[in-house]
Amino acid sequence: MSAAAGTEIAWRARLDTPVRWAGAATGLTVNALVSFSADPDVDLLYGFPVFGLCVMAGVFTADVIARPSPGRLRVAEVTPRRIRDYLPRFLTAALATQAAVLLALLIVATATGSADADGRSGRALSVACPKGTQLLSPWPGPYYAWPALGGLALGTVACALLLRRVTARSGSDDQRRTSVRAAVGAWGVLVTAPLFAVSLTMGVVVLSLSCAGEMKDVAVWGLAVTALTAALTACHCLGVLLLPQAYIKARP
């Protein structure tokens, strides 16, 4: 490798972390400056998927800039590399579980959603109580579910492509593990941020019900625990995303 090539690689590597931070900062800026609706709850349900996509875009851009594809000269390795060998097992399992919970909540919300007071479908929850029908909104039905599902789908595809790119290229195991952890952290934000928004919104609506008895208490506690777990996991994922080197020695 020539001195010029080595200098270029070192320069690109120094851009890695700042570009990842720029992605997260862009997501925060968009959420601060762009109003998705006059209803603050709608901003919550729409803003979190946008933030997650900005975070994933920052990680993908950082990897493209800092780790260019190798040239013609390749060195064959006897042992094939697999993506699962570099994934942080506990974090990946936790995020997969929370992604399943997010999908389950969105399915329930979509199935139970109804028209709101203005006749707009999929935006409210209608419950027949002894004192009359209670209509509560916003409810993360179809109208609000698509941004979360769309963002999760796009981010999952981007994460899979990034993991494949990182695993296939040349470099040290530490470099690959750092990049993989950053990608998983970004995907974690895409999962946990909408999960927090959806579970919090559903929890507020259920808490406002004037009936439902013990089932209401169980649902409120379950949604509260889900929202808290999602918030804590999101903070951890941001740490993994922005400072993946700090987790290199952690158990995979």
Disulfide bonds with the S-S distance in Angstrom:
Cys129-Cys211 2.00
